Amino acid sequence: MEELSSRLFSACSRMHDAVTGFYEDVHPDGNTIEDEETLLALTTDLKYSIRLELDYVKELIKEENEQVG
């Protein structure tokens, strides 16, 4: 269970880093980017990163349930 917790923490940490990076990318010089294409690309990248981590979390839970059950 401790290993699961550690792996979940790592996934959450990577998602946190992705969101923080997104915020910083949207405000490169302190001002918000207003270009729609740039924002679309940034949000697409963020969604991809978050979905990867959520899929990883799902697999961790599935793996844990198979070991327990």
N, CA, C and O atoms as a CHARMM CRD file, in Angstrom:
* protein
*
  276
    1    1 MET  N      0.82100  -1.20000   0.00000 PROA 1      0.00000
    2    1 MET  CA     0.00000   0.00000   0.00000 PROA 1      0.00000
    3    1 MET  C      0.86700   1.26700   0.00000 PROA 1      0.00000
    4    1 MET  O      0.50100   2.28200  -0.59300 PROA 1      0.00000
    5    2 GLU  N      2.01300   1.18900   0.67000 PROA 2      0.00000
    6    2 GLU  CA     2.90500   2.35100   0.71200 PROA 2      0.00000
    7    2 GLU  C      3.45100   2.66100  -0.67600 PROA 2      0.00000
    8    2 GLU  O      3.59800   3.82500  -1.04700 PROA 2      0.00000
    9    3 GLU  N      3.75300   1.60800  -1.44300 PROA 3      0.00000
   10    3 GLU  CA     4.24000   1.82200  -2.80900 PROA 3      0.00000
   11    3 GLU  C      3.16800   2.48800  -3.66100 PROA 3      0.00000
   12    3 GLU  O      3.46500   3.37900  -4.45600 PROA 3      0.00000
   13    4 LEU  N      1.91800   2.05500  -3.49400 PROA 4      0.00000
   14    4 LEU  CA     0.80800   2.66500  -4.23000 PROA 4      0.00000
   15    4 LEU  C      0.71100   4.14400  -3.89400 PROA 4      0.00000
   16    4 LEU  O      0.58100   4.98400  -4.78500 PROA 4      0.00000
   17    5 SER  N      0.77500   4.45300  -2.62300 PROA 5      0.00000
   18    5 SER  CA     0.69900   5.84500  -2.18600 PROA 5      0.00000
   19    5 SER  C      1.81700   6.68100  -2.79800 PROA 5      0.00000
   20    5 SER  O      1.59200   7.80500  -3.24600 PROA 5      0.00000
   21    6 SER  N      3.00600   6.12600  -2.81300 PROA 6      0.00000
   22    6 SER  CA     4.15600   6.83300  -3.39300 PROA 6      0.00000
   23    6 SER  C      3.96600   7.07500  -4.88700 PROA 6      0.00000
   24    6 SER  O      4.27600   8.15300  -5.39400 PROA 6      0.00000
   25    7 ARG  N      3.45700   6.06800  -5.58200 PROA 7      0.00000
   26    7 ARG  CA     3.25200   6.19800  -7.02600 PROA 7      0.00000
   27    7 ARG  C      2.11800   7.18100  -7.32900 PROA 7      0.00000
   28    7 ARG  O      2.18700   7.93700  -8.29900 PROA 7      0.00000
   29    8 LEU  N      1.08100   7.16600  -6.49900 PROA 8      0.00000
   30    8 LEU  CA    -0.01200   8.13900  -6.67900 PROA 8      0.00000
   31    8 LEU  C      0.49200   9.55400  -6.43100 PROA 8      0.00000
   32    8 LEU  O      0.14300  10.48600  -7.15500 PROA 8      0.00000
   33    9 PHE  N      1.31400   9.70200  -5.39900 PROA 9      0.00000
   34    9 PHE  CA     1.88800  11.01600  -5.11900 PROA 9      0.00000
   35    9 PHE  C      2.68800  11.51500  -6.31700 PROA 9      0.00000
   36    9 PHE  O      2.59300  12.68400  -6.69000 PROA 9      0.00000
   37   10 SER  N      3.47600  10.62600  -6.91700 PROA 10     0.00000
   38   10 SER  CA     4.29100  11.01700  -8.07300 PROA 10     0.00000
   39   10 SER  C      3.41400  11.48200  -9.23400 PROA 10     0.00000
   40   10 SER  O      3.71500  12.48300  -9.88500 PROA 10     0.00000
   41   11 ALA  N      2.32800  10.75100  -9.48900 PROA 11     0.00000
   42   11 ALA  CA     1.41400  11.14100 -10.56800 PROA 11     0.00000
   43   11 ALA  C      0.78200  12.50100 -10.26900 PROA 11     0.00000
   44   11 ALA  O      0.69200  13.35600 -11.15000 PROA 11     0.00000
   45   12 CYS  N      0.34900  12.69500  -9.03600 PROA 12     0.00000
   46   12 CYS  CA    -0.25700  13.98000  -8.66200 PROA 12     0.00000
   47   12 CYS  C      0.76400  15.11500  -8.75900 PROA 12     0.00000
   48   12 CYS  O      0.43400  16.22400  -9.17800 PROA 12     0.00000
   49   13 SER  N      1.98000  14.83100  -8.37600 PROA 13     0.00000
   50   13 SER  CA     3.03700  15.83300  -8.45500 PROA 13     0.00000
   51   13 SER  C      3.30100  16.22700  -9.90800 PROA 13     0.00000
   52   13 SER  O      3.49700  17.40400 -10.21200 PROA 13     0.00000
   53   14 ARG  N      3.30600  15.24400 -10.79700 PROA 14     0.00000
   54   14 ARG  CA     3.51800  15.55100 -12.21700 PROA 14     0.00000
   55   14 ARG  C      2.34600  16.37300 -12.77400 PROA 14     0.00000
   56   14 ARG  O      2.55100  17.26900 -13.59300 PROA 14     0.00000
   57   15 MET  N      1.11800  16.06700 -12.32900 PROA 15     0.00000
   58   15 MET  CA    -0.03100  16.85800 -12.77700 PROA 15     0.00000
   59   15 MET  C      0.07600  18.28700 -12.24900 PROA 15     0.00000
   60   15 MET  O     -0.22700  19.24300 -12.96300 PROA 15     0.00000
   61   16 HSD  N      0.50300  18.42400 -11.01400 PROA 16     0.00000
   62   16 HSD  CA     0.69900  19.75200 -10.43300 PROA 16     0.00000
   63   16 HSD  C      1.73800  20.53100 -11.23400 PROA 16     0.00000
   64   16 HSD  O      1.53900  21.70500 -11.54500 PROA 16     0.00000
   65   17 ASP  N      2.83500  19.87700 -11.56200 PROA 17     0.00000
   66   17 ASP  CA     3.87800  20.52200 -12.35800 PROA 17     0.00000
   67   17 ASP  C      3.36500  20.93500 -13.73500 PROA 17     0.00000
   68   17 ASP  O      3.72500  21.99300 -14.25200 PROA 17     0.00000
   69   18 ALA  N      2.51500  20.08500 -14.32500 PROA 18     0.00000
   70   18 ALA  CA     1.95500  20.39500 -15.64800 PROA 18     0.00000
   71   18 ALA  C      1.06500  21.63300 -15.57300 PROA 18     0.00000
   72   18 ALA  O      1.12500  22.49900 -16.44600 PROA 18     0.00000
   73   19 VAL  N      0.24300  21.71300 -14.53600 PROA 19     0.00000
   74   19 VAL  CA    -0.65100  22.86600 -14.38700 PROA 19     0.00000
   75   19 VAL  C      0.16100  24.12800 -14.10400 PROA 19     0.00000
   76   19 VAL  O     -0.12900  25.19500 -14.64600 PROA 19     0.00000
   77   20 THR  N      1.16400  24.00200 -13.26500 PROA 20     0.00000
   78   20 THR  CA     2.02400  25.15400 -12.97700 PROA 20     0.00000
   79   20 THR  C      2.74400  25.62100 -14.24900 PROA 20     0.00000
   80   20 THR  O      2.82900  26.81800 -14.52000 PROA 20     0.00000
   81   21 GLY  N      3.25300  24.67300 -15.01400 PROA 21     0.00000
   82   21 GLY  CA     3.91000  25.01600 -16.27300 PROA 21     0.00000
   83   21 GLY  C      2.96100  25.68800 -17.24300 PROA 21     0.00000
   84   21 GLY  O      3.33300  26.63800 -17.93300 PROA 21     0.00000
   85   22 PHE  N      1.72500  25.19000 -17.29600 PROA 22     0.00000
   86   22 PHE  CA     0.71200  25.79900 -18.15300 PROA 22     0.00000
   87   22 PHE  C      0.48800  27.25000 -17.74900 PROA 22     0.00000
   88   22 PHE  O      0.48400  28.13800 -18.60200 PROA 22     0.00000
   89   23 TYR  N      0.30400  27.49600 -16.46900 PROA 23     0.00000
   90   23 TYR  CA     0.07700  28.86300 -15.97800 PROA 23     0.00000
   91   23 TYR  C      1.24800  29.76500 -16.36000 PROA 23     0.00000
   92   23 TYR  O      1.05400  30.89300 -16.81300 PROA 23     0.00000
   93   24 GLU  N      2.44200  29.26500 -16.17700 PROA 24     0.00000
   94   24 GLU  CA     3.62200  30.06100 -16.51900 PROA 24     0.00000
   95   24 GLU  C      3.71200  30.30800 -18.02200 PROA 24     0.00000
   96   24 GLU  O      4.11000  31.39100 -18.45000 PROA 24     0.00000
   97   25 ASP  N      3.34500  29.31200 -18.82000 PROA 25     0.00000
   98   25 ASP  CA     3.37000  29.47700 -20.27600 PROA 25     0.00000
   99   25 ASP  C      2.32400  30.47700 -20.75400 PROA 25     0.00000
  100   25 ASP  O      2.53400  31.18400 -21.74000 PROA 25     0.00000
  101   26 VAL  N      1.19800  30.53100 -20.05200 PROA 26     0.00000
  102   26 VAL  CA     0.12500  31.46200 -20.42300 PROA 26     0.00000
  103   26 VAL  C      0.47700  32.89200 -20.01600 PROA 26     0.00000
  104   26 VAL  O     -0.09300  33.85000 -20.53800 PROA 26     0.00000
  105   27 HSD  N      1.41800  33.02900 -19.08300 PROA 27     0.00000
  106   27 HSD  CA     1.84000  34.35100 -18.60500 PROA 27     0.00000
  107   27 HSD  C      3.36000  34.50700 -18.76000 PROA 27     0.00000
  108   27 HSD  O      4.05800  34.70400 -17.76600 PROA 27     0.00000
  109   28 PRO  N      3.87800  34.42200 -19.98400 PROA 28     0.00000
  110   28 PRO  CA     5.34000  34.40600 -20.16800 PROA 28     0.00000
  111   28 PRO  C      6.05600  35.66300 -19.67500 PROA 28     0.00000
  112   28 PRO  O      7.18900  35.58200 -19.20200 PROA 28     0.00000
  113   29 ASP  N      5.41800  36.80200 -19.77900 PROA 29     0.00000
  114   29 ASP  CA     6.04900  38.05200 -19.33300 PROA 29     0.00000
  115   29 ASP  C      5.20800  38.74100 -18.27600 PROA 29     0.00000
  116   29 ASP  O      5.32700  39.94700 -18.05800 PROA 29     0.00000
  117   30 GLY  N      4.35500  37.96200 -17.61800 PROA 30     0.00000
  118   30 GLY  CA     3.47200  38.51500 -16.59500 PROA 30     0.00000
  119   30 GLY  C      2.09900  38.88300 -17.11700 PROA 30     0.00000
  120   30 GLY  O      1.16500  39.09800 -16.34400 PROA 30     0.00000
  121   31 ASN  N      1.98200  38.95600 -18.43100 PROA 31     0.00000
  122   31 ASN  CA     0.68900  39.26500 -19.04700 PROA 31     0.00000
  123   31 ASN  C      0.13200  38.01500 -19.70100 PROA 31     0.00000
  124   31 ASN  O      0.87500  37.17700 -20.21200 PROA 31     0.00000
  125   32 THR  N     -1.17900  37.90300 -19.67800 PROA 32     0.00000
  126   32 THR  CA    -1.83200  36.72500 -20.24000 PROA 32     0.00000
  127   32 THR  C     -1.74400  36.72200 -21.75900 PROA 32     0.00000
  128   32 THR  O     -1.99800  37.73300 -22.41300 PROA 32     0.00000
  129   33 ILE  N     -1.37800  35.56000 -22.31400 PROA 33     0.00000
  130   33 ILE  CA    -1.40700  35.39300 -23.76900 PROA 33     0.00000
  131   33 ILE  C     -2.86200  35.47200 -24.21600 PROA 33     0.00000
  132   33 ILE  O     -3.73800  34.86200 -23.60300 PROA 33     0.00000
  133   34 GLU  N     -3.11300  36.20900 -25.26400 PROA 34     0.00000
  134   34 GLU  CA    -4.47400  36.34900 -25.76300 PROA 34     0.00000
  135   34 GLU  C     -4.66500  35.70300 -27.12600 PROA 34     0.00000
  136   34 GLU  O     -5.78400  35.66300 -27.63800 PROA 34     0.00000
  137   35 ASP  N     -3.59300  35.19700 -27.72000 PROA 35     0.00000
  138   35 ASP  CA    -3.67300  34.56300 -29.01700 PROA 35     0.00000
  139   35 ASP  C     -4.38100  33.21000 -28.88600 PROA 35     0.00000
  140   35 ASP  O     -3.91600  32.32200 -28.17100 PROA 35     0.00000
  141   36 GLU  N     -5.49700  33.06900 -29.57900 PROA 36     0.00000
  142   36 GLU  CA    -6.32500  31.87800 -29.45300 PROA 36     0.00000
  143   36 GLU  C     -5.59700  30.60100 -29.86900 PROA 36     0.00000
  144   36 GLU  O     -5.75000  29.56400 -29.22400 PROA 36     0.00000
  145   37 GLU  N     -4.81600  30.66800 -30.92800 PROA 37     0.00000
  146   37 GLU  CA    -4.09700  29.47100 -31.40000 PROA 37     0.00000
  147   37 GLU  C     -3.05700  29.00900 -30.37800 PROA 37     0.00000
  148   37 GLU  O     -2.90800  27.81300 -30.12900 PROA 37     0.00000
  149   38 THR  N     -2.35400  29.95400 -29.80100 PROA 38     0.00000
  150   38 THR  CA    -1.35400  29.61500 -28.78700 PROA 38     0.00000
  151   38 THR  C     -2.02100  29.00800 -27.56700 PROA 38     0.00000
  152   38 THR  O     -1.55000  28.00800 -27.02600 PROA 38     0.00000
  153   39 LEU  N     -3.12800  29.61800 -27.13200 PROA 39     0.00000
  154   39 LEU  CA    -3.85100  29.08500 -25.98000 PROA 39     0.00000
  155   39 LEU  C     -4.40000  27.69100 -26.26400 PROA 39     0.00000
  156   39 LEU  O     -4.38000  26.82200 -25.39300 PROA 39     0.00000
  157   40 LEU  N     -4.88300  27.48400 -27.46900 PROA 40     0.00000
  158   40 LEU  CA    -5.38900  26.16400 -27.84500 PROA 40     0.00000
  159   40 LEU  C     -4.27100  25.12700 -27.77700 PROA 40     0.00000
  160   40 LEU  O     -4.47100  24.02900 -27.25500 PROA 40     0.00000
  161   41 ALA  N     -3.11400  25.46600 -28.29400 PROA 41     0.00000
  162   41 ALA  CA    -1.98100  24.53800 -28.25900 PROA 41     0.00000
  163   41 ALA  C     -1.55900  24.24100 -26.82000 PROA 41     0.00000
  164   41 ALA  O     -1.27100  23.09400 -26.47600 PROA 41     0.00000
  165   42 LEU  N     -1.52500  25.26600 -25.99200 PROA 42     0.00000
  166   42 LEU  CA    -1.13200  25.07200 -24.58900 PROA 42     0.00000
  167   42 LEU  C     -2.14600  24.22000 -23.83900 PROA 42     0.00000
  168   42 LEU  O     -1.76700  23.33900 -23.06800 PROA 42     0.00000
  169   43 THR  N     -3.43100  24.47600 -24.05800 PROA 43     0.00000
  170   43 THR  CA    -4.44900  23.67600 -23.36700 PROA 43     0.00000
  171   43 THR  C     -4.46600  22.23700 -23.87700 PROA 43     0.00000
  172   43 THR  O     -4.70400  21.30800 -23.10500 PROA 43     0.00000
  173   44 THR  N     -4.21500  22.04900 -25.16600 PROA 44     0.00000
  174   44 THR  CA    -4.14500  20.70100 -25.72800 PROA 44     0.00000
  175   44 THR  C     -2.99700  19.92400 -25.08600 PROA 44     0.00000
  176   44 THR  O     -3.15800  18.75800 -24.72500 PROA 44     0.00000
  177   45 ASP  N     -1.85200  20.56400 -24.94700 PROA 45     0.00000
  178   45 ASP  CA    -0.70200  19.91800 -24.31100 PROA 45     0.00000
  179   45 ASP  C     -0.99700  19.58000 -22.85000 PROA 45     0.00000
  180   45 ASP  O     -0.64600  18.50000 -22.37400 PROA 45     0.00000
  181   46 LEU  N     -1.64300  20.50600 -22.14500 PROA 46     0.00000
  182   46 LEU  CA    -1.97700  20.26500 -20.74800 PROA 46     0.00000
  183   46 LEU  C     -2.94800  19.09300 -20.61600 PROA 46     0.00000
  184   46 LEU  O     -2.75400  18.21500 -19.77600 PROA 46     0.00000
  185   47 LYS  N     -3.98200  19.08200 -21.43800 PROA 47     0.00000
  186   47 LYS  CA    -4.95600  17.98600 -21.37100 PROA 47     0.00000
  187   47 LYS  C     -4.27600  16.64800 -21.63800 PROA 47     0.00000
  188   47 LYS  O     -4.57700  15.66000 -20.96900 PROA 47     0.00000
  189   48 TYR  N     -3.38000  16.60600 -22.58900 PROA 48     0.00000
  190   48 TYR  CA    -2.66300  15.36700 -22.90300 PROA 48     0.00000
  191   48 TYR  C     -1.87000  14.88500 -21.68200 PROA 48     0.00000
  192   48 TYR  O     -1.92700  13.71200 -21.31400 PROA 48     0.00000
  193   49 SER  N     -1.13900  15.80200 -21.06700 PROA 49     0.00000
  194   49 SER  CA    -0.32600  15.45100 -19.89700 PROA 49     0.00000
  195   49 SER  C     -1.18800  14.95300 -18.74300 PROA 49     0.00000
  196   49 SER  O     -0.87000  13.94800 -18.10700 PROA 49     0.00000
  197   50 ILE  N     -2.27100  15.65600 -18.48000 PROA 50     0.00000
  198   50 ILE  CA    -3.15500  15.27500 -17.37100 PROA 50     0.00000
  199   50 ILE  C     -3.81300  13.93100 -17.65500 PROA 50     0.00000
  200   50 ILE  O     -3.90800  13.08900 -16.76200 PROA 50     0.00000
  201   51 ARG  N     -4.26100  13.72100 -18.87400 PROA 51     0.00000
  202   51 ARG  CA    -4.89800  12.44500 -19.21900 PROA 51     0.00000
  203   51 ARG  C     -3.92900  11.27200 -19.07800 PROA 51     0.00000
  204   51 ARG  O     -4.31600  10.19400 -18.62700 PROA 51     0.00000
  205   52 LEU  N     -2.68300  11.48200 -19.46000 PROA 52     0.00000
  206   52 LEU  CA    -1.68400  10.42300 -19.28300 PROA 52     0.00000
  207   52 LEU  C     -1.56000  10.03800 -17.81000 PROA 52     0.00000
  208   52 LEU  O     -1.55200   8.85700 -17.46400 PROA 52     0.00000
  209   53 GLU  N     -1.46600  11.03000 -16.96800 PROA 53     0.00000
  210   53 GLU  CA    -1.32300  10.76400 -15.53600 PROA 53     0.00000
  211   53 GLU  C     -2.58100  10.12200 -14.95800 PROA 53     0.00000
  212   53 GLU  O     -2.48700   9.22300 -14.12300 PROA 53     0.00000
  213   54 LEU  N     -3.75500  10.57400 -15.39400 PROA 54     0.00000
  214   54 LEU  CA    -4.99000   9.97200 -14.90300 PROA 54     0.00000
  215   54 LEU  C     -5.12400   8.52600 -15.36400 PROA 54     0.00000
  216   54 LEU  O     -5.62000   7.68100 -14.61900 PROA 54     0.00000
  217   55 ASP  N     -4.69200   8.24000 -16.57400 PROA 55     0.00000
  218   55 ASP  CA    -4.68000   6.85000 -17.04400 PROA 55     0.00000
  219   55 ASP  C     -3.72800   6.01100 -16.20200 PROA 55     0.00000
  220   55 ASP  O     -4.02200   4.86000 -15.88100 PROA 55     0.00000
  221   56 TYR  N     -2.59800   6.58800 -15.85100 PROA 56     0.00000
  222   56 TYR  CA    -1.63300   5.90200 -14.99700 PROA 56     0.00000
  223   56 TYR  C     -2.24700   5.59900 -13.62500 PROA 56     0.00000
  224   56 TYR  O     -2.08900   4.50000 -13.09300 PROA 56     0.00000
  225   57 VAL  N     -2.94500   6.58400 -13.06500 PROA 57     0.00000
  226   57 VAL  CA    -3.60200   6.39200 -11.76600 PROA 57     0.00000
  227   57 VAL  C     -4.63800   5.27700 -11.86900 PROA 57     0.00000
  228   57 VAL  O     -4.73100   4.42300 -10.98700 PROA 57     0.00000
  229   58 LYS  N     -5.40600   5.28900 -12.93700 PROA 58     0.00000
  230   58 LYS  CA    -6.40900   4.24800 -13.14800 PROA 58     0.00000
  231   58 LYS  C     -5.76000   2.86400 -13.18300 PROA 58     0.00000
  232   58 LYS  O     -6.27300   1.91700 -12.58800 PROA 58     0.00000
  233   59 GLU  N     -4.64600   2.75500 -13.87200 PROA 59     0.00000
  234   59 GLU  CA    -3.93900   1.48000 -13.95200 PROA 59     0.00000
  235   59 GLU  C     -3.36400   1.06500 -12.60000 PROA 59     0.00000
  236   59 GLU  O     -3.36300  -0.11800 -12.26000 PROA 59     0.00000
  237   60 LEU  N     -2.87900   2.02800 -11.83700 PROA 60     0.00000
  238   60 LEU  CA    -2.37300   1.71700 -10.49700 PROA 60     0.00000
  239   60 LEU  C     -3.47300   1.14000  -9.62000 PROA 60     0.00000
  240   60 LEU  O     -3.26100   0.15200  -8.91700 PROA 60     0.00000
  241   61 ILE  N     -4.63400   1.75100  -9.66200 PROA 61     0.00000
  242   61 ILE  CA    -5.76800   1.28200  -8.86000 PROA 61     0.00000
  243   61 ILE  C     -6.20300  -0.10100  -9.31200 PROA 61     0.00000
  244   61 ILE  O     -6.46900  -0.98000  -8.49200 PROA 61     0.00000
  245   62 LYS  N     -6.27200  -0.28700 -10.62400 PROA 62     0.00000
  246   62 LYS  CA    -6.64900  -1.58800 -11.17100 PROA 62     0.00000
  247   62 LYS  C     -5.64800  -2.65900 -10.71500 PROA 62     0.00000
  248   62 LYS  O     -6.03700  -3.74400 -10.28200 PROA 62     0.00000
  249   63 GLU  N     -4.37000  -2.33800 -10.82000 PROA 63     0.00000
  250   63 GLU  CA    -3.31900  -3.26800 -10.40900 PROA 63     0.00000
  251   63 GLU  C     -3.43400  -3.59000  -8.91300 PROA 63     0.00000
  252   63 GLU  O     -3.29400  -4.74500  -8.51200 PROA 63     0.00000
  253   64 GLU  N     -3.68400  -2.58700  -8.10900 PROA 64     0.00000
  254   64 GLU  CA    -3.81900  -2.78900  -6.66200 PROA 64     0.00000
  255   64 GLU  C     -5.02200  -3.68500  -6.35800 PROA 64     0.00000
  256   64 GLU  O     -4.92800  -4.58300  -5.52300 PROA 64     0.00000
  257   65 ASN  N     -6.13700  -3.44800  -7.02300 PROA 65     0.00000
  258   65 ASN  CA    -7.33400  -4.25500  -6.80600 PROA 65     0.00000
  259   65 ASN  C     -7.10800  -5.70800  -7.21800 PROA 65     0.00000
  260   65 ASN  O     -7.62500  -6.62000  -6.57200 PROA 65     0.00000
  261   66 GLU  N     -6.35200  -5.93000  -8.27100 PROA 66     0.00000
  262   66 GLU  CA    -6.05400  -7.30400  -8.71100 PROA 66     0.00000
  263   66 GLU  C     -5.17600  -8.02000  -7.70000 PROA 66     0.00000
  264   66 GLU  O     -5.33200  -9.22300  -7.49000 PROA 66     0.00000
  265   67 GLN  N     -4.26100  -7.30400  -7.07300 PROA 67     0.00000
  266   67 GLN  CA    -3.37500  -7.90600  -6.08500 PROA 67     0.00000
  267   67 GLN  C     -4.12300  -8.22500  -4.79200 PROA 67     0.00000
  268   67 GLN  O     -3.86800  -9.24700  -4.15500 PROA 67     0.00000
  269   68 VAL  N     -5.04300  -7.34900  -4.41300 PROA 68     0.00000
  270   68 VAL  CA    -5.79100  -7.51900  -3.16700 PROA 68     0.00000
  271   68 VAL  C     -6.89800  -8.56000  -3.34800 PROA 68     0.00000
  272   68 VAL  O     -7.11900  -9.40500  -2.48100 PROA 68     0.00000
  273   69 GLY  N     -7.58700  -8.48400  -4.48300 PROA 69     0.00000
  274   69 GLY  CA    -8.75600  -9.34200  -4.70200 PROA 69     0.00000
  275   69 GLY  C     -8.39400 -10.56700  -5.34600 PROA 69     0.00000
  276   69 GLY  O     -9.25700 -11.40600  -5.60600 PROA 69     0.00000
